[in-house]
Amino acid sequence: MKLSRIFTAICFSALMASSAQAADKNALVLMTDFGTGDGAVSAMRGVAFGVDPALHVSDLTHEIPDYDIWLGAYRLYQTANYWPKGTVFVNVVDPGVGTPRKSVVLKTREGRYFVGPDNGLFTLIAERDGVAELREIDENVNRLAGSAESYTFHGRDVYAYVGARLASGTITFEQVGPVLPGESVVKLAYQKAVRNGDVIRGIVPVLDVKYGNVWTNIPKALFEELKIGVHDRVQVRFLHKGKQVARVVAPFEHTFGGVAKGKPLVYLNSLLEVAVAISQGNFAGKHKIESGVDWEVEIARYAGK
């Protein structure tokens, strides 16, 4: 009986020690434009597992369109703040892989980490969350062993490896590599939301791809300056490279049920930014609207009857 109690105590202590060790680790989140049709993502996960089998690895998405740095930047903006402080994001949308573009780790002011190429992927994160510190990855010490002659898979050889080491506590942030000026992070140019009198201009940064809703980068606070209330009608113009593609007048509603099925509406999306939809329909498909920095939007109170 005494031996049984001792054995139980030992097992309990080991379990508590294991739990405490796991609690010290941070999540590792992967985002790429690789898709999941081959072994690329699995290879990255394998590298992370090799660093620490107890590491929690999750996926943001691997369905970023090929080479679409802007959409990668937006998906980070959309999701990162819902992960705990300390989370490490490994990001690979890297058409310049193997070129002199820098490989970096960005630490935000709230303490999240973003690993990847410094090619604009961190534009929106840097603007919204601020850069506490930016470090260039020293590949002489922070690179998967045996990968020195591999030039086109930094996602596996550098980013997954460094991200896993950082998330697991194998290395500290200071051991990533030399400090870079925070303001040097590469940023993509785009139209920020601005108000000019009774009109607010912005862009269509992304589509709600499942339902065809059209999101804008116009925040709730700026929209409220137009003094538009629920059920008030709003005029929305969509332009591609300066040419109008569509114009719609629709009421501002809190929910899709505020209008009949098949009717358009203006609403605030889950990020509290202005969006346009058709109730149980596909607005983007109907009006042939796409997204990106060259898709502009103008919003105003509708003055007609």
N, C-alpha and C positions, 0 to 999 in steps of 0.2 A: 504493500500500500504506500509506504514511504517512497519507494523507488518510482511508483506511478506518479505521485505528486511532484517529485523532482523532474521527471520526464515532461510532465505537463507544464511546469514552470519554465523549463528550458525552451519548449516549443513556443510558449507564449512570448517569451523574451525575444526569440528569433523572429517571430511574426511582427512584433512591435518594432524591432530594429529594421526589418525589411520595409515596413510601412513608413517609418520615419525617413528612410533612405529614398523611397519613392516620392515622398512629399517634397524632398529637396530638389527634385527635378522639375524642369519646365516643359510645357508641351512644345512639340515640333510640328509645324503646319507647312505642308507642301503646296505650291502653286506652280503650274507649268502650262505650256502650250503643246505638250507632248501627246495628249490623248492617252487612252489606255489600251490601244490596239496592239502594242508591242511590249517589250520588257523594260523600257526606259524608266518608268516610275517604279517598277519593282526593283530595279537596280539601285535606285536612290534609297528606297526603303531598306534594301539589304545592307547598304553602307551604314545607314543609321543604326540598324540592328547590330551590326558588327562593332559599332562604337559602344552601344549600351543596349542590351536586350530588354531592359526594363523601361526604356524610354517610350513615352506616349506619342505616337506619330499619327497625325490626322491629315486630311486633304481639304484644302480650300476649293480648288478645282484644277482639273487638268485639261479643260476644254476651252481655254483661251484660244481664239483663232490664231492661226500661224503668224508669228512675228508681230502681233498686235500689242505693242508696248502700252498704248493708252488704256486699252481695256484691262490689262493686267494691273495697271496703276489704280484703275477705278475699283476693281474687285478687292484690292487691299483696303482702299478707303471705305468700301461698303461693309467689310467684315471685321477688320482687325480689332476695333475697340470692343468687340463682344468676347474677345479672348482675354484671359487674365494678364496682368502685368508680368513680365518675365517671359512670355511666350516668344518663341523664335520662329519667324516665318522664312522659309527658304523659297525663293522666287526665281523662276527660270523662264523668262521670255527674252531670248538672247540672240537676235539675228547677227550680232557682232562677235559671237563666241570665237575666241582665239585671237582677236585683234587687240590693239593696245587699250581698249576701254577698261576701266578699272573694275576690279572685283572688291566689293565693300560689305561692311556690316554697319547699318545705321541703327543707332539707339535713340528712341524718342524720349521726350521729357517725362513721359509716364512710365518708361522702362520696358518697352517692347523692342524686339530686335528684328531687323530685316536684312536678310543675307541675299546677295545677288549681284548682277551687273549694274554698274552705275550708268544706266542708259536712259533714264527717265521713269523707270518703274516706281521710283519713290517720290515722284512729283507731289501727289496729293497727300500722302502721308507726311511728308516734310512740311507742307504748307499748313495742314490742319493741326498736327500733333507736335510740330517743332522738332528740331534736331538737337538732342543733348550732346551727342558726339558721333562722329563719323570716322571709321577706321578702314584702311585698305588691308585686305587679306594678304598676309605674308605667306606666299605659297611655298617658300623654302621649308617652312615648318608646319604649315597648315594645308596639307594636301594628302589625299589618299596614297598610301605607299604603293609604288609600282605604276603610278599613273603619269609619270613625268612626260612620257612621249605621246600621251593622249591629248589632242588639242581641241577637240570639238564636243566634249561632254563634261563641261565644268559643273553642270548640275549634279552629276554623280561624284566627280573627282575632287571638287572643291566645295561647292555650296552645301550639298547634303552632308558631307564630312564635317565641315566647319560648323554648320548648324547643329548637328547632333552633338558635337563636342561641347558647344556652348550651352545647349539646352540641358545636357546631362551634368554639367559642372566639371567636365574633364579639363576645360580651359576656362579662364576668365575672359571677360570682354577685352581687357587690356592686353591679353596674349594673342588676340586676333592679328594684330599688326599695327603699323604706325598710324598716328592720328592725322586726319585730313581736316582742312577748314570746313566747318559745317555748312557754310554758305556755298561751298563748291559742288554740292550734290547737283547732278544734272537734272534739269526740269524741262518738261515739254511745254511749249507755248500753247495757250488756249484762251478763249474768251471767258473771263470770269463774269459772274452775274453782276450787272450794273443797272441802276435805274436812271433814266433820262426823262424827267418830267413824269408823264403818265404811262410810260412804256418801260418795261424791264426786258433787257436783253441777256441772253445766256446761250448755252449750247445744249445739245442732246448728247450727254456723255455715254449713255448706254440705253439699251432697250430691255424691257422685261421679256426675255426671249421666249418664255413659256406662253405668255398670254398676249404679247404684242402691245403692251402698254408702253408709252413713250415717256421716259424720265428726263428731267432737265436738271441743271445745276443751280436753279433758282431756289434759295432757301426760304423757309416759312417767314422769317422776320422781314425779308425784303418784299415778299409778296404782300404781306400785311400792310405795307406802306401804301398800297393802292386802295385800301379801305374797301375791299371786296368781301361781301358777306356770303354766307351759305345761301344758295339758290340764285345769287347774282350771276349774270352772264359775263363770260370772259371771251375776248377775242385772242386767238392764238395763231401766229404765223410761223411756219417752218421754212427755212431757207437752206439751200445747199450751195456753198461757195457764192453766197450773195443772191442767188436766184430763188424766188419763191416756189416751193414745191406743193405746199398745201396751206389752206386757211380754214379755220373752223371757229364757230361760235358755240360755246357750251357752258352750262351752269357749273359753278363751283359747288362741289358736294363733299361731304365727309366720307361717304361710302358709295360703292358701286350700285347699291340698291336705291340710291337717291334719284336715279333715272330709270326709265323703262329699258328692258332688254333691247340691245341694238342701238341705243342712243349714246352719244358722246358725253363725257364729263371731264372736268378739271378737278384734281384732288391733290392731297399731300401724300406722298408715298411713305414707305417705312423709314426713310431717312429724313422725313419732314422736309422734303423738297417737292416742288411742283411737278406734277405728272399729268398726262392726258391719256384717256382710255375710252374704249367703247364697252359698255356693260355687256359682259359675256360675248365679246367680240374681239377682233384684232385690229386695233387702230393703226399700228405701223404697217401691217400688210395692206389694209384698205387704201391708205394714203401714200404708200411706197416711200416710207420714211425709214432711214437708217440712222446710224449713230457715229459719233466721232467728233474730233475737234473742228471739222469743217461743216458740221450740221448745226446751224444756229436756230434760235427760237426767240420770238418776241411775244410778250404777253401784255395785254392792256384791258381795262374795263371796257365792255362793249357799250357804245353810246347809242346804238340804234334801237329800234322798237322790236 
